Amino acid sequence: MVLVFKTNIEKDSDIEGISPVLKSFREIISWSIDNEDVDNVLRIESTEDITNSVEYILNSSGYLCAELV
């Protein structure tokens, strides 16, 4: 399953900051940030729908994270 989110994660330091958080999800197979896209798209390949958990933890960490549908 592929999950897609709009974020405000732009800098390499932001990506490094969220990396341990995303690695803590055992359901995540891979993830990437397209910071050349206007929406700084976070794409996650996951074994389960963890949309709410990803949004909650990133928003709680001070980032904008909203599912793109």
VEXDREN-2710 file (C-alpha; in Angstrom, 1 decimal):
% VEXDREN-2710
k/r/px/py/pz
1/MET/0.0/0.0/0.0
2/VAL/1.3/3.5/-0.9
3/LEU/0.4/6.4/1.3
4/VAL/0.9/10.0/0.1
5/PHE/1.0/13.1/2.3
6/LYS/1.4/16.8/1.8
7/THR/4.1/18.2/4.3
8/ASN/6.2/21.2/5.0
9/ILE/9.4/19.1/5.3
10/GLU/11.9/20.9/3.1
11/LYS/15.4/20.8/4.5
12/ASP/17.8/17.9/4.8
13/SER/17.8/18.5/8.6
14/ASP/14.0/18.0/8.7
15/ILE/14.4/14.8/6.8
16/GLU/17.1/13.6/9.2
17/GLY/14.8/14.6/12.1
18/ILE/11.8/12.6/10.9
19/SER/13.9/9.5/9.8
20/PRO/14.1/7.9/13.3
21/VAL/10.3/8.5/13.8
22/LEU/9.4/6.8/10.5
23/LYS/11.9/4.0/11.1
24/SER/10.0/3.2/14.3
25/PHE/7.0/2.1/12.3
26/ARG/7.4/-1.6/11.6
27/GLU/4.8/-1.4/8.9
28/ILE/6.9/1.0/6.8
29/ILE/8.8/-0.7/4.0
30/SER/10.2/2.5/2.5
31/TRP/9.6/6.2/2.4
32/SER/10.8/9.3/0.5
33/ILE/10.3/13.0/0.5
34/ASP/9.9/14.9/-2.8
35/ASN/11.0/18.3/-1.7
36/GLU/11.1/19.6/-5.3
37/ASP/7.3/19.2/-5.4
38/VAL/5.3/22.2/-4.2
39/ASP/3.6/20.0/-1.6
40/ASN/6.9/18.4/-0.3
41/VAL/5.2/15.0/-0.8
42/LEU/6.0/12.2/1.6
43/ARG/5.4/8.8/0.0
44/ILE/5.3/5.8/2.2
45/GLU/5.2/2.2/1.1
46/SER/3.5/0.3/4.0
47/THR/2.1/-3.1/4.8
48/GLU/-0.9/-1.5/6.5
49/ASP/-2.9/1.8/6.5
50/ILE/-1.0/3.9/9.1
51/THR/-2.3/7.2/7.8
52/ASN/-3.7/8.5/11.1
53/SER/-0.6/7.5/13.0
54/VAL/1.8/9.1/10.6
55/GLU/-0.2/12.3/10.5
56/TYR/-0.5/12.4/14.3
57/ILE/3.2/11.8/15.0
58/LEU/4.5/14.3/12.4
59/ASN/2.0/17.0/13.3
60/SER/2.8/16.4/17.0
61/SER/6.5/16.9/16.1
62/GLY/5.8/20.3/14.6
63/TYR/5.5/19.4/11.0
64/LEU/2.5/19.8/8.6
65/CYS/1.3/16.4/7.5
66/ALA/-2.0/15.8/5.7
67/GLU/-3.0/12.9/3.5
68/LEU/-3.3/13.6/-0.2
69/VAL/-6.3/11.9/-1.7
END
